[in-house]
Amino acid sequence: MAGHGVEALWSEYKRTGRRALRDQLIVHYAPVVKYVAGRVSVGLPRHVDESDLASYGIIGLMDAIERFEPERKIKFETYAIPRIKGAIIDELRSIDWVPRSVRSKARAVEQAYSRLEATLHRTPTDAEVAADLEMTDTEFQTTLRKISFVGVVALDEVFRGADRSDRSTLGETLPDSTAGPMDTFEVKETKEALVRAVSQMAEREKTVLTLYYYEGLTLAEIGDILGVTESRVCQIHTKAVLQLRAKLADRPEGSNRRTSSGDLDAKRVTTSRAG
């Protein structure tokens, strides 16, 4: 479907609200859902089927189509991706796919990073976090592996409201042309907080975040570059995200829209300039 054809379809759908037109838009943007489902599925347990994730994502696509305002002159994909991811993650949460013990471990590690950040005024080492959690280094690394095994802890919802209509991701760091002064300020503040937090991280964690979110590489491709296994990259990614969440946790209410998992719109993030 040509670009002008899509624009005409959007115009007619928004004018009439006809279901047949909405269905045509769903078919046209279905590849976006497949792309998002593929990104979310990285690191999930094998029993979580990618086609199931895509079916969950369709709900987010339909929500995005319903709410999208073409006159705002932003790309529909940019608007839709966080909503599609949010719908997938909400469904994963509703079926309680992450064991409670692993959620508890992830929370404990994040809290340890936050405590030590406040005390040391820098990113703590693995040894310091392990000591804070009263673990040996081996036990801490095993814990990170368990967390990363059940799913890549990710960043999309670090700045996200409870209502799906208010999904603001770290990837959405550029205001659209109709953004008001307050919107522009919040976006700028979010971007600066992210860049500041990433710049304080160790080189390996910073590299993994940059390659995964900005360059769009898979964990396996990053492993090839770094000369480590995919599972090790997954572990580094998990640790990096827990560190970032701890760093960003104390931001003021209103700018800190924080929950627990998702991904970044890879092409809108400025982390590659963070260091």
TORDO-910108 format. One record per residue (C-alpha): residue in one letter; residue number from 1; x, y, z. Coordinates in pm, 1 decimal, decimal comma. Layout:
<nodes>
NODE	r	k	X	Y	Z
NODE	A	NUM	X	Y	Z
...
</nodes>
This chain:
<nodes>
NODE	r	k	X	Y	Z
NODE	M	1	0,0	0,0	0,0
NODE	A	2	156,2	327,8	-111,3
NODE	G	3	217,5	610,6	129,8
NODE	H	4	-56,5	829,3	-14,9
NODE	G	5	-291,4	531,3	3,6
NODE	V	6	-222,8	490,7	374,8
NODE	E	7	-278,2	862,8	433,8
NODE	A	8	-610,8	843,8	252,4
NODE	L	9	-705,8	535,8	453,9
NODE	W	10	-625,0	713,8	778,9
NODE	S	11	-823,1	1019,6	673,0
NODE	E	12	-1127,3	815,6	576,4
NODE	Y	13	-1111,1	601,7	891,2
NODE	K	14	-1084,8	900,4	1123,0
NODE	R	15	-1372,9	1066,4	938,4
NODE	T	16	-1608,4	768,3	936,6
NODE	G	17	-1479,7	524,8	1202,6
NODE	R	18	-1572,2	233,8	976,0
NODE	R	19	-1456,0	-101,2	1110,6
NODE	A	20	-1358,7	-227,8	763,2
NODE	L	21	-1111,8	60,8	730,4
NODE	R	22	-969,6	-10,3	1076,1
NODE	D	23	-919,5	-373,2	974,9
NODE	Q	24	-724,5	-260,0	668,2
NODE	L	25	-498,7	-51,1	892,3
NODE	I	26	-446,8	-350,2	1123,3
NODE	V	27	-338,2	-565,6	828,4
NODE	H	28	-107,9	-291,0	699,3
NODE	Y	29	67,2	-243,7	1034,1
NODE	A	30	74,2	-612,9	1133,9
NODE	P	31	449,8	-635,0	1049,6
NODE	V	32	512,6	-374,3	1324,0
NODE	V	33	344,0	-606,4	1574,3
NODE	K	34	558,5	-896,4	1454,4
NODE	Y	35	873,6	-683,0	1493,3
NODE	V	36	780,3	-580,0	1847,9
NODE	A	37	687,2	-936,3	1946,1
NODE	G	38	1025,1	-1052,9	1819,8
NODE	R	39	1207,8	-794,0	2027,7
NODE	V	40	1008,6	-871,0	2342,9
NODE	S	41	1055,9	-1246,3	2297,9
NODE	V	42	1435,7	-1220,3	2327,6
NODE	G	43	1534,5	-1396,3	2645,7
NODE	L	44	1186,6	-1520,4	2735,6
NODE	P	45	1140,0	-1885,4	2830,2
NODE	R	46	1091,0	-2118,8	2534,7
NODE	H	47	734,3	-2199,3	2633,2
NODE	V	48	635,3	-1837,6	2559,7
NODE	D	49	540,8	-1852,9	2192,6
NODE	E	50	619,8	-1552,2	1972,7
NODE	S	51	288,2	-1592,3	1788,7
NODE	D	52	110,2	-1556,5	2124,2
NODE	L	53	301,7	-1236,1	2189,2
NODE	A	54	194,7	-1106,7	1848,3
NODE	S	55	-169,3	-1180,0	1927,0
NODE	Y	56	-134,8	-983,0	2250,7
NODE	G	57	29,4	-701,9	2054,6
NODE	I	58	-267,1	-670,9	1819,1
NODE	I	59	-465,8	-536,3	2114,3
NODE	G	60	-208,3	-260,4	2154,0
NODE	L	61	-214,4	-193,2	1779,3
NODE	M	62	-592,1	-155,7	1782,8
NODE	D	63	-567,7	81,1	2078,9
NODE	A	64	-301,9	285,1	1898,3
NODE	I	65	-509,6	304,6	1578,8
NODE	E	66	-808,6	422,1	1780,3
NODE	R	67	-616,0	696,1	1963,0
NODE	F	68	-373,3	808,8	1691,5
NODE	E	69	-412,5	1164,6	1562,5
NODE	P	70	-260,6	1188,9	1210,6
NODE	E	71	-270,1	1568,5	1220,0
NODE	R	72	2,0	1567,9	1489,3
NODE	K	73	252,8	1481,2	1215,7
NODE	I	74	438,3	1203,7	1396,9
NODE	K	75	499,9	859,1	1250,6
NODE	F	76	233,7	609,0	1347,9
NODE	E	77	502,1	346,3	1415,8
NODE	T	78	669,8	573,5	1672,4
NODE	Y	79	335,9	623,6	1845,2
NODE	A	80	227,1	259,1	1823,2
NODE	I	81	538,8	65,3	1926,9
NODE	P	82	522,7	145,0	2302,0
NODE	R	83	151,2	67,7	2309,2
NODE	I	84	201,3	-264,2	2133,4
NODE	K	85	480,1	-354,8	2375,0
NODE	G	86	269,8	-243,5	2667,5
NODE	A	87	-18,8	-467,4	2563,6
NODE	I	88	217,2	-765,6	2534,1
NODE	I	89	374,1	-700,6	2872,6
NODE	D	90	37,2	-643,7	3040,0
NODE	E	91	-81,0	-981,8	2912,7
NODE	L	92	238,7	-1153,7	3026,7
NODE	R	93	184,4	-1001,7	3369,1
NODE	S	94	-179,0	-1111,3	3378,9
NODE	I	95	-83,1	-1474,7	3321,4
NODE	D	96	186,4	-1438,6	3589,6
NODE	W	97	455,8	-1593,6	3370,7
NODE	V	98	746,4	-1481,9	3592,7
NODE	P	99	791,6	-1692,9	3908,0
NODE	R	100	736,2	-1493,0	4226,1
NODE	S	101	1077,8	-1591,1	4357,6
NODE	V	102	1248,4	-1440,0	4051,7
NODE	R	103	1048,0	-1118,1	4077,7
NODE	S	104	1154,0	-1096,5	4439,8
NODE	K	105	1521,1	-1149,8	4348,5
NODE	A	106	1507,7	-881,8	4078,5
NODE	R	107	1350,7	-637,5	4321,9
NODE	A	108	1614,2	-714,2	4586,7
NODE	V	109	1901,2	-657,6	4340,7
NODE	E	110	1750,8	-330,0	4218,1
NODE	Q	111	1705,7	-210,0	4576,8
NODE	A	112	2066,3	-302,3	4657,3
NODE	Y	113	2189,8	-98,1	4361,0
NODE	S	114	1974,3	194,9	4475,4
NODE	R	115	2101,1	179,9	4836,0
NODE	L	116	2463,9	157,2	4733,0
NODE	E	117	2428,5	432,6	4469,9
NODE	A	118	2299,2	664,0	4742,8
NODE	T	119	2584,3	573,8	4978,4
NODE	L	120	2877,2	551,2	4735,7
NODE	H	121	2765,3	815,6	4482,2
NODE	R	122	2874,1	584,4	4200,6
NODE	T	123	2771,5	256,1	4041,7
NODE	P	124	2859,4	-23,7	4286,3
NODE	T	125	3070,9	-319,4	4179,8
NODE	D	126	2935,4	-672,7	4162,0
NODE	A	127	3129,1	-756,8	4478,3
NODE	E	128	2973,0	-465,4	4667,3
NODE	V	129	2621,2	-560,9	4559,2
NODE	A	130	2682,8	-924,6	4649,4
NODE	A	131	2807,8	-820,2	4994,7
NODE	D	132	2504,5	-595,8	5048,3
NODE	L	133	2277,6	-890,1	4963,6
NODE	E	134	2488,1	-1120,0	5184,4
NODE	M	135	2572,6	-1339,4	4886,3
NODE	T	136	2896,7	-1476,0	4752,2
NODE	D	137	3000,7	-1351,5	4409,7
NODE	T	138	2901,3	-1689,0	4263,4
NODE	E	139	2556,1	-1667,2	4422,6
NODE	F	140	2510,6	-1313,7	4287,4
NODE	Q	141	2605,5	-1417,1	3933,4
NODE	T	142	2367,5	-1714,0	3959,9
NODE	T	143	2090,5	-1476,7	4068,6
NODE	L	144	2153,7	-1253,5	3766,8
NODE	R	145	2137,9	-1559,0	3540,0
NODE	K	146	1804,5	-1662,2	3689,0
NODE	I	147	1662,3	-1314,1	3641,9
NODE	S	148	1784,5	-1296,0	3281,5
NODE	F	149	1662,4	-1649,3	3205,8
NODE	V	150	1295,2	-1572,2	3263,1
NODE	G	151	1308,7	-1262,9	3048,9
NODE	V	152	1515,5	-963,7	2955,9
NODE	V	153	1443,0	-699,0	3214,9
NODE	A	154	1396,1	-394,6	2999,0
NODE	L	155	1342,3	-24,4	2991,6
NODE	D	156	1030,0	78,8	2809,7
NODE	E	157	821,5	115,2	3121,6
NODE	V	158	1075,0	296,7	3336,7
NODE	F	159	885,6	614,0	3242,2
NODE	R	160	533,1	480,8	3197,4
NODE	G	161	195,2	566,7	3341,2
NODE	A	162	-46,9	304,8	3465,1
NODE	D	163	-292,7	386,7	3186,2
NODE	R	164	-193,8	243,0	2850,5
NODE	S	165	-294,7	573,5	2690,7
NODE	D	166	-13,1	735,9	2889,4
NODE	R	167	274,6	514,9	2780,2
NODE	S	168	582,8	733,1	2765,1
NODE	T	169	895,9	536,7	2683,7
NODE	L	170	1260,1	627,0	2701,7
NODE	G	171	1260,8	585,7	2325,2
NODE	E	172	1023,6	875,4	2283,6
NODE	T	173	1293,1	1134,2	2349,1
NODE	L	174	1207,6	1374,3	2068,7
NODE	P	175	895,1	1591,2	2102,3
NODE	D	176	661,8	1615,4	1803,5
NODE	S	177	593,4	1944,2	1632,3
NODE	T	178	275,0	2010,8	1832,9
NODE	A	179	423,5	1948,3	2178,5
NODE	G	180	362,4	2223,2	2431,2
NODE	P	181	631,1	2380,4	2652,0
NODE	M	182	567,1	2139,7	2943,1
NODE	D	183	579,0	1833,6	2714,6
NODE	T	184	903,3	1956,1	2562,0
NODE	F	185	1054,4	2017,2	2906,4
NODE	E	186	958,2	1668,4	3033,5
NODE	V	187	1100,9	1500,6	2723,6
NODE	K	188	1425,9	1697,4	2756,7
NODE	E	189	1446,5	1612,4	3128,3
NODE	T	190	1387,5	1243,6	3057,1
NODE	K	191	1655,5	1233,5	2787,5
NODE	E	192	1908,7	1414,3	3005,0
NODE	A	193	1841,5	1180,6	3299,4
NODE	L	194	1891,3	875,4	3078,7
NODE	V	195	2211,0	1005,5	2918,6
NODE	R	196	2348,1	1101,1	3260,5
NODE	A	197	2268,8	758,2	3406,0
NODE	V	198	2415,3	564,1	3113,1
NODE	S	199	2731,4	776,5	3109,4
NODE	Q	200	2806,7	667,4	3467,9
NODE	M	201	2796,9	297,3	3383,6
NODE	A	202	3086,7	61,4	3318,4
NODE	E	203	3197,8	35,2	2955,6
NODE	R	204	3065,7	-316,9	2898,2
NODE	E	205	2716,5	-238,1	3026,7
NODE	K	206	2714,6	88,4	2831,3
NODE	T	207	2819,1	-94,2	2513,4
NODE	V	208	2548,6	-358,9	2547,9
NODE	L	209	2275,8	-97,5	2599,0
NODE	T	210	2398,2	108,3	2304,6
NODE	L	211	2425,3	-184,5	2064,6
NODE	Y	212	2093,6	-337,4	2169,3
NODE	Y	213	1875,8	-27,5	2187,8
NODE	Y	214	2037,4	222,8	1951,8
NODE	E	215	2195,0	-3,5	1690,7
NODE	G	216	1919,1	-264,6	1709,9
NODE	L	217	2153,7	-564,2	1729,0
NODE	T	218	2042,6	-895,7	1874,1
NODE	L	219	2200,6	-1033,1	2189,9
NODE	A	220	2373,0	-1300,8	1981,5
NODE	E	221	2526,0	-1037,2	1750,8
NODE	I	222	2645,5	-837,0	2050,1
NODE	G	223	2799,9	-1155,4	2191,5
NODE	D	224	2995,8	-1201,6	1869,1
NODE	I	225	3127,6	-844,4	1893,9
NODE	L	226	3224,6	-876,1	2260,5
NODE	G	227	3351,8	-1232,8	2228,4
NODE	V	228	3112,2	-1373,8	2489,0
NODE	T	229	2808,2	-1601,6	2478,5
NODE	E	230	2455,2	-1477,1	2414,4
NODE	S	231	2353,9	-1581,2	2766,0
NODE	R	232	2637,7	-1371,9	2908,9
NODE	V	233	2519,9	-1068,3	2707,8
NODE	C	234	2167,7	-1128,3	2838,3
NODE	Q	235	2308,3	-1128,6	3191,8
NODE	I	236	2504,6	-805,8	3131,9
NODE	H	237	2192,0	-644,4	2985,6
NODE	T	238	1984,1	-748,9	3286,5
NODE	K	239	2240,9	-606,5	3527,9
NODE	A	240	2265,4	-282,4	3327,7
NODE	V	241	1890,3	-230,1	3327,7
NODE	L	242	1862,7	-297,8	3701,3
NODE	Q	243	2137,3	-39,7	3753,3
NODE	L	244	1957,3	214,7	3535,0
NODE	R	245	1628,1	160,0	3710,5
NODE	A	246	1799,6	214,6	4045,2
NODE	K	247	1962,8	534,5	3915,7
NODE	L	248	1634,4	669,5	3780,9
NODE	A	249	1414,0	558,0	4070,1
NODE	D	250	1449,8	878,7	4269,8
NODE	R	251	1339,7	1116,1	3995,2
NODE	P	252	1055,0	1350,1	4096,6
NODE	E	253	694,9	1232,1	4062,2
NODE	G	254	561,0	1336,4	3723,4
NODE	S	255	882,7	1271,2	3537,9
NODE	N	256	942,0	927,3	3689,1
NODE	R	257	685,6	703,7	3523,3
NODE	R	258	833,2	380,8	3645,7
NODE	T	259	734,1	15,3	3641,2
NODE	S	260	920,1	-293,8	3538,4
NODE	S	261	970,3	-424,2	3183,5
NODE	G	262	962,0	-373,9	2800,9
NODE	D	263	1208,9	-239,6	2544,5
NODE	L	264	1325,9	80,0	2369,1
NODE	D	265	1234,4	218,4	2029,8
NODE	A	266	1587,6	161,7	1903,2
NODE	K	267	1600,7	441,1	1650,7
NODE	R	268	1493,3	720,6	1886,4
NODE	V	269	1735,5	671,2	2173,6
NODE	T	270	2047,5	879,7	2224,3
NODE	T	271	2241,8	641,2	2445,4
NODE	S	272	2520,8	609,6	2191,6
NODE	R	273	2609,1	968,8	2270,1
NODE	A	274	2602,2	909,6	2643,9
NODE	G	275	2966,7	826,4	2683,0
</nodes>
